[in-house]
Amino acid sequence: MSPLPSVRAQLTIAIVLLVLIPSSGTLAQATLWEVYNDAAGRAFSAGRLAEAERMALRALNAAEKLGAQDRRVVLGLCSLGSIQTAEGRYDEAETSFNQALAISKKTLGPAHPIVAKCLRGFARLCRARGRYDEAGELYERALTILEQALGSDPPDVAAILSEMGELYYAQAKYVEAEALYKKSLTIHERFVGPDNPDAVSARNGLAAVYCVQGRYADAEPILQQSLKIAVARYGENHPIVASIVSNLAECRLVTSDYGAAELLYKRSLAIREAVFGAMHPEVALGVKNLATVYWDQQDYAAAAPLYERALVIREKALGANHPDVADSLNSLALLYHTLNRPADAEQYYRRALAIRERTLGANHPDVAVSLNNLALLYHSQRRYAEAEPYYKRSLAIWENTTHDPGSESCIAQVIENYAPLLKLLKRDAEAEPLLQKAREIRSKNKL
């Protein structure tokens, strides 16, 4: 029987913050909007989300004084929605994006490039919530608007293609993701050069696709090229460098080259600490990645304090109800379960489940992960009556998720956890068809 890690992709969400030449209202009020808008962008980039929100709200207030239908109101609402997405306040973010789109359709029309930016931000939110089909539709709408307004090749089009690649990657649709990353990279290299941050990001994504497919010989040169470009342009201590080094570490980790993975993850973490300080969410991600090296080697004594540190950082930086906090809780629960500390494991699994249901919705894949893991815990304690409903809920969520290789693998795993329980309960007639289904899934997807 196997637990499941979190499946939610940890993707950086870019904020939509643009300064436009004032078109209405007083110059002083427009300038005030620019000041607050710029301050929100700087705070967001530095990971100071609470400050970013305060500045974005002030910018929005200044924009509204220029007129309720001013385009800067639309941009302000999109910026606010992006910040709220990063904070895990998804319901509020959705309200902000819907308000922005409602105003923009009235004042700018449905095919304005600013509408495309709002749709793109909304798509990121849907991706974070696991609403992948909806995210794909929003990206397609944004892409159509930009291609009609700007042509098929500008960098803004390439940026959407890259984010669509991330969406397909999250669904284990690696062939589609590879094609989108390649197209995005070609456009970026033609228009802005190979060392542009968006080009580096697309190259990083392409390498991640190769890595997860086991194409390490293809991934490594791309990452090394990206690293060389990034260091030359930004220096050693830059977040982009940290991201590339982390991906290099992942390639080494999946090939069980633990020594190299550890050194690379430590290098990435050191950069993040130097750039962001000790209590930033990016640092928490670096700490968690390093912990994974020790977890994979069953060095639980080394992994535990790192997982605990990541949780402390995330709770302080993001608040107690953020999905990333649930991710850390799930990691610690897995550790406690492995160390035969069932009371601690149950507490952390339950906290993770509550956060995920509240922030992601009852049918999100990460909710299915938590349900499966709680069921396994109860199963191992012979609490069969408590375990079975969690298995059934987890399986139902996965079966209603878009059927890609990633979700089908999870269906097979949950079945292989649940079927032994049914056999223990002398319900072989129910267990055998499920096991046959799992075998067919693994055969079809070569899992």
Backbone hydrogen bonds, N-H to C=O, Kabsch-Sander energy under -0.5 kcal/mol:
donor,donor_aa,acceptor,acceptor_aa,energy
11,L,9,A,-1.3
14,A,12,T,-0.6
17,L,15,I,-1.1
20,L,18,L,-0.6
30,A,26,T,-2.1
31,T,27,L,-2.6
32,L,28,A,-2.1
33,W,29,Q,-1.9
34,E,30,A,-2.1
35,V,31,T,-2.4
36,Y,32,L,-2.3
37,N,33,W,-2.9
38,D,34,E,-2.8
39,A,35,V,-2.2
40,A,36,Y,-2.4
41,G,37,N,-2.0
42,R,38,D,-2.3
43,A,39,A,-2.3
44,F,40,A,-2.4
45,S,41,G,-2.4
46,A,42,R,-1.6
47,G,44,F,-1.6
48,R,43,A,-2.7
49,L,47,G,-1.5
52,A,48,R,-2.5
53,E,49,L,-2.4
54,R,50,A,-2.0
55,M,51,E,-2.5
56,A,52,A,-2.5
57,L,53,E,-2.5
58,R,54,R,-1.9
59,A,55,M,-2.5
60,L,56,A,-2.5
61,N,57,L,-2.3
62,A,58,R,-2.4
63,A,59,A,-2.3
64,E,60,L,-2.5
65,K,61,N,-1.2
66,L,63,A,-1.4
67,G,64,E,-1.1
70,D,67,G,-1.9
73,V,70,D,-1.5
74,V,70,D,-1.0
75,L,71,R,-2.2
76,G,72,R,-2.4
77,L,73,V,-2.4
78,C,74,V,-2.3
79,S,75,L,-2.5
80,L,76,G,-2.5
81,G,77,L,-2.6
82,S,78,C,-2.1
83,I,79,S,-2.2
84,Q,80,L,-2.8
85,T,81,G,-2.0
86,A,82,S,-2.1
87,E,83,I,-1.8
88,G,85,T,-1.5
89,R,84,Q,-2.6
90,Y,88,G,-1.3
93,A,89,R,-2.1
94,E,90,Y,-2.5
95,T,91,D,-1.8
96,S,92,E,-2.2
97,F,93,A,-2.5
98,N,94,E,-2.5
99,Q,95,T,-2.3
100,A,96,S,-2.3
101,L,97,F,-2.5
102,A,98,N,-2.2
103,I,99,Q,-2.2
104,S,100,A,-2.5
105,K,101,L,-2.1
106,K,102,A,-1.1
107,T,103,I,-2.4
108,L,104,S,-2.8
109,G,104,S,-1.2
112,H,109,G,-1.0
115,V,112,H,-0.9
116,A,112,H,-1.4
117,K,113,P,-1.7
118,C,114,I,-2.0
119,L,115,V,-2.7
120,R,116,A,-2.2
121,G,117,K,-2.1
122,F,118,C,-2.6
123,A,119,L,-2.4
124,R,120,R,-1.8
125,L,121,G,-1.8
126,C,122,F,-2.5
127,R,123,A,-2.5
128,A,124,R,-2.4
129,R,125,L,-1.7
130,G,127,R,-1.3
131,R,126,C,-2.6
132,Y,130,G,-1.5
135,A,131,R,-2.4
136,G,132,Y,-2.6
137,E,133,D,-2.0
138,L,134,E,-2.3
139,Y,135,A,-2.5
140,E,136,G,-2.3
141,R,137,E,-2.1
142,A,138,L,-2.5
143,L,139,Y,-2.8
144,T,140,E,-2.4
145,I,141,R,-2.1
146,L,142,A,-2.2
147,E,143,L,-2.6
148,Q,144,T,-2.1
149,A,145,I,-2.1
150,L,146,L,-3.4
151,G,146,L,-0.6
151,G,147,E,-1.4
157,V,154,P,-0.9
158,A,154,P,-1.8
159,A,155,P,-2.5
160,I,156,D,-1.5
161,L,157,V,-2.2
162,S,158,A,-2.2
163,E,159,A,-2.0
164,M,160,I,-2.5
165,G,161,L,-1.8
166,E,162,S,-1.8
167,L,163,E,-2.0
168,Y,164,M,-2.4
169,Y,165,G,-2.5
170,A,166,E,-2.3
171,Q,167,L,-0.9
172,A,169,Y,-1.8
173,K,168,Y,-2.9
174,Y,172,A,-1.3
177,A,173,K,-2.2
178,E,174,Y,-2.5
179,A,175,V,-1.9
180,L,176,E,-2.0
181,Y,177,A,-2.6
182,K,178,E,-2.4
183,K,179,A,-2.1
184,S,180,L,-2.7
185,L,181,Y,-2.8
186,T,182,K,-2.2
187,I,183,K,-2.0
188,H,184,S,-2.5
189,E,185,L,-2.7
190,R,186,T,-1.7
191,F,187,I,-2.3
192,V,188,H,-2.8
193,G,188,H,-1.2
196,N,193,G,-1.2
200,V,196,N,-2.5
201,S,197,P,-2.4
202,A,198,D,-2.3
203,R,199,A,-2.4
204,N,200,V,-2.4
205,G,201,S,-2.4
206,L,202,A,-2.3
207,A,203,R,-2.2
208,A,204,N,-2.0
209,V,205,G,-1.9
210,Y,206,L,-2.0
211,C,207,A,-2.6
212,V,208,A,-2.4
213,Q,209,V,-1.4
214,G,211,C,-1.6
215,R,210,Y,-3.2
216,Y,214,G,-1.2
218,D,215,R,-0.9
219,A,215,R,-2.1
220,E,216,Y,-2.7
222,I,218,D,-0.9
223,L,219,A,-2.4
224,Q,220,E,-2.6
225,Q,221,P,-2.4
226,S,222,I,-2.7
227,L,223,L,-2.7
228,K,224,Q,-2.3
229,I,225,Q,-2.3
230,A,226,S,-2.9
231,V,227,L,-2.7
232,A,228,K,-2.0
233,R,229,I,-2.1
234,Y,230,A,-3.2
235,G,230,A,-0.6
235,G,231,V,-1.7
238,H,236,E,-1.3
242,A,238,H,-2.3
243,S,239,P,-2.3
244,I,240,I,-2.2
245,V,241,V,-2.7
246,S,242,A,-2.2
247,N,243,S,-2.0
248,L,244,I,-2.2
249,A,245,V,-2.2
250,E,246,S,-2.0
251,C,247,N,-2.0
252,R,248,L,-1.8
253,L,249,A,-2.6
254,V,250,E,-2.4
255,T,251,C,-0.6
256,S,253,L,-2.1
257,D,252,R,-2.7
258,Y,256,S,-1.6
261,A,257,D,-2.3
262,E,258,Y,-2.7
263,L,259,G,-1.9
264,L,260,A,-2.3
265,Y,261,A,-2.8
266,K,262,E,-2.3
267,R,263,L,-2.0
268,S,264,L,-2.6
269,L,265,Y,-2.6
270,A,266,K,-2.4
271,I,267,R,-1.9
272,R,268,S,-2.2
273,E,269,L,-2.6
274,A,270,A,-2.1
275,V,271,I,-2.4
276,F,272,R,-3.0
277,G,272,R,-0.6
277,G,273,E,-1.5
280,H,277,G,-0.8
283,V,280,H,-0.7
284,A,280,H,-1.9
285,L,281,P,-2.1
286,G,282,E,-1.9
287,V,283,V,-2.6
288,K,284,A,-2.5
289,N,285,L,-2.4
290,L,286,G,-2.0
291,A,287,V,-2.1
292,T,288,K,-1.8
293,V,289,N,-1.0
293,V,290,L,-0.6
294,Y,290,L,-1.1
295,W,291,A,-2.6
296,D,292,T,-2.7
297,Q,293,V,-0.8
298,Q,295,W,-2.0
299,D,294,Y,-3.0
300,Y,298,Q,-1.3
302,A,299,D,-0.7
303,A,299,D,-1.8
304,A,300,Y,-2.6
306,L,302,A,-0.6
307,Y,303,A,-2.4
308,E,304,A,-2.4
309,R,305,P,-2.1
310,A,306,L,-2.5
311,L,307,Y,-1.9
312,V,308,E,-2.2
313,I,309,R,-2.4
314,R,310,A,-2.4
315,E,311,L,-2.6
316,K,312,V,-2.1
317,A,313,I,-3.0
318,L,314,R,-2.8
319,G,314,R,-0.6
319,G,315,E,-1.2
322,H,319,G,-1.0
325,V,322,H,-0.9
326,A,322,H,-1.6
327,D,323,P,-2.0
328,S,324,D,-1.9
329,L,325,V,-2.5
330,N,326,A,-2.5
331,S,327,D,-2.0
332,L,328,S,-2.3
333,A,329,L,-2.5
334,L,330,N,-2.4
335,L,331,S,-1.8
336,Y,332,L,-2.8
337,H,333,A,-2.7
338,T,334,L,-2.3
339,L,335,L,-2.0
340,N,337,H,-1.4
341,R,336,Y,-3.0
345,A,341,R,-2.5
346,E,342,P,-2.8
347,Q,343,A,-2.0
348,Y,344,D,-2.2
349,Y,345,A,-2.8
350,R,346,E,-2.7
351,R,347,Q,-2.0
352,A,348,Y,-2.5
353,L,349,Y,-2.6
354,A,350,R,-2.5
355,I,351,R,-2.2
356,R,352,A,-2.4
357,E,353,L,-2.7
358,R,354,A,-2.0
359,T,355,I,-2.8
360,L,356,R,-2.7
361,G,356,R,-0.8
361,G,357,E,-0.7
364,H,361,G,-1.3
367,V,364,H,-0.9
368,A,364,H,-1.7
369,V,365,P,-1.9
370,S,366,D,-2.1
371,L,367,V,-2.5
372,N,368,A,-2.4
373,N,369,V,-2.3
374,L,370,S,-2.4
375,A,371,L,-2.4
376,L,372,N,-2.4
377,L,373,N,-1.9
378,Y,374,L,-2.5
379,H,375,A,-2.9
380,S,376,L,-2.6
381,Q,377,L,-1.1
382,R,379,H,-1.7
383,R,378,Y,-3.1
384,Y,382,R,-1.1
386,E,383,R,-0.7
387,A,383,R,-2.0
388,E,384,Y,-2.3
390,Y,386,E,-0.7
390,Y,387,A,-0.6
391,Y,387,A,-2.1
392,K,388,E,-2.6
393,R,389,P,-2.3
394,S,390,Y,-2.6
395,L,391,Y,-2.8
396,A,392,K,-2.2
397,I,393,R,-2.1
398,W,394,S,-2.2
399,E,395,L,-2.5
400,N,396,A,-1.2
400,N,397,I,-0.5
401,T,398,W,-1.2
404,D,402,T,-1.6
406,G,171,Q,-0.6
408,E,404,D,-2.5
409,S,405,P,-1.9
410,C,406,G,-1.4
411,I,407,S,-2.1
412,A,408,E,-2.3
413,Q,409,S,-2.1
414,V,410,C,-2.7
415,I,411,I,-2.4
416,E,412,A,-2.4
417,N,413,Q,-1.1
418,Y,414,V,-2.7
419,A,415,I,-3.2
421,L,417,N,-0.6
421,L,418,Y,-0.7
422,L,418,Y,-1.8
423,K,419,A,-2.2
424,L,420,P,-2.2
425,L,421,L,-1.7
426,K,423,K,-1.8
427,R,422,L,-2.9
430,E,427,R,-1.2
431,A,427,R,-1.7
432,E,428,D,-2.6
434,L,430,E,-0.9
435,L,431,A,-2.4
436,Q,432,E,-2.3
437,K,433,P,-1.9
438,A,434,L,-2.2
439,R,435,L,-2.3
440,E,436,Q,-2.2
441,I,437,K,-2.2
442,R,438,A,-2.4
443,S,439,R,-2.2
444,K,440,E,-2.6
445,N,441,I,-2.3
446,K,442,R,-0.6
446,K,443,S,-0.6
447,L,442,R,-2.2
